[in-house]
């Protein structure tokens, strides 16, 4: 598993990309956002980001990509469980997020959008995020229990 981490300023553009039907996107999970439709998701993210107006890039975007060889054992539930463990391991807690799977490539991958402004108006730390991410990716997929062994809800 590899991860690509980026930051941005537009929740609208990020949500449009993550939910793009042209990429055969499927919204799998979310926390702290109203998931009625695209506009509700964007509005939820923007409202929380307004708690910290000095943060110029409140959008956190992580792509978790897996080997095509792992596709058979990566159903949606397992992927959400891995994403939840990844978020926890990265210290991305107490904030809004959505998780969507894209099926436009041979390899399984998902997108996590999260608000870099947490529920208390503080900035979610990105200190050493690439180093921490690399360490997590090296072990997470292969040390994760099967979906039957744990609950993936948050």
N, C-alpha and C positions, 0 to 999 in steps of 0.2 A: 504494500500500500504506500502511496505517496500522497503528499498534501501540497497544495498551492494556496498560499494565504495572500489576500490582497485587501486593501482598504479603499473606500471611495466616499463620495459625497452625495450620491443620488440613490435614495431608496427606490424611487420609481424605476430607474433604469435597471437596477440590480434585480428587482422583483420581476420585471419584464423578461430579463434574460433567464432567470432561474425557472420561471413558469412557462417559457416559450414552447408552445405546442409543436413547433417545427423541430424541436429537439426531443419530441416525444416525452415531455416532462410530466412527472407525476409527483404531486405534493404528498409527502409521506407523514410529516409530523410538524408540529409547531408548538410554541409555548409563549404565552403573553401577548399574542396578536389575535385580532379578530380575523378568522379565516373564511369569512363569508365569500369574498371574491378578491380580486387583485387590488382594487381601490381600498378595501377595508384593511388589507395587510399593510399597504403603503402608509395609510393614515395612522395605523397603530404604531408603526416604526417611527414616523415623523413626530408624533405626539411625545413619545418618550425621548427622542433625540433633543427636543426643545428644552428638556430639563438641563441640558448642558450646551447652551448655544455657542460657546467658545470652541468646541471641538469641530474642526473643519471637515474631518472625514469620519462621520459616525457609522458608516457602513462597513461591517466586517464580512468578508466573503471567503469561504474555504471550499476548495474542491478536494474531495477524497477520491482518489482513483485507485482501482484494484487491477490486478492482473486478469487478463481474459481467462486464464486457467482456473481462476477462483470463481468464475461466474456460476457454476452449478451449485455452489454452496452459499451463495450470497442472495438470498431472497430479501424482500423489502424489510421484513422484521429484523433480520440479522444486520442489515446495513444501518437501520435506525439505531440498533443497540451499539454498534461500533461507533457511530457518530456521537451518541450520548457519552460513551466512554472517552472519546477523543475530546469533546467539549470539556468534560470534567477534568481530564488530565491536563488540558491547556489552561485551566483556571477560568474558563468562560462560564460563569455561573451568575445567577441573579440578574439575568437579562433576557430579552426576547430573542427568539430564533425561529427559523423555518428550515426544514430539510426537504429537498426535492431530488428525485432520481431522474437522470437523463438516460435515454436509451438510443442515443444517436451515434454511438461508437461501439466498436467490438468489445471494448473492456467496460465492465461495470463502473459507474462513478456516480457520485452524488454531490450536491451543492448545499452548503450550509450558509444561510445569511443570518447574521446576528447584529444586534444593536450594540455598538461600542459604548453607548451610554447605558449604564445599568439601571435597575429599578429604583435606585436611590439617587440618580443623577450624577454618579461618578463615572469616570472613564474606565472601561475594562482595560487592564494592563496588556500591553503588547511587548513587554520587556522580554527579550530573548525568545520571542515566539518561534522563530525559525529553528533554533536549536532544540527547544522543547518539542516542537512538532516532529522533527527528524527522529528523536529518541522514541516518541510515542509510535510513530509509524513503523519503526523497526520491529516492534513486538506486538502491537495491538491486535492485528488480524489473527495472528497465530496463537495468542494466549487467551483470546476471548472464548468463553464457554459457548456451547451451542445455545440457540434461542430457547430450547426447552428448559435450560438450566437457570434462566434468569428472566426477569421482567424487563421490558424495554421502555415502559412508560416513565415519564418524568413528571 
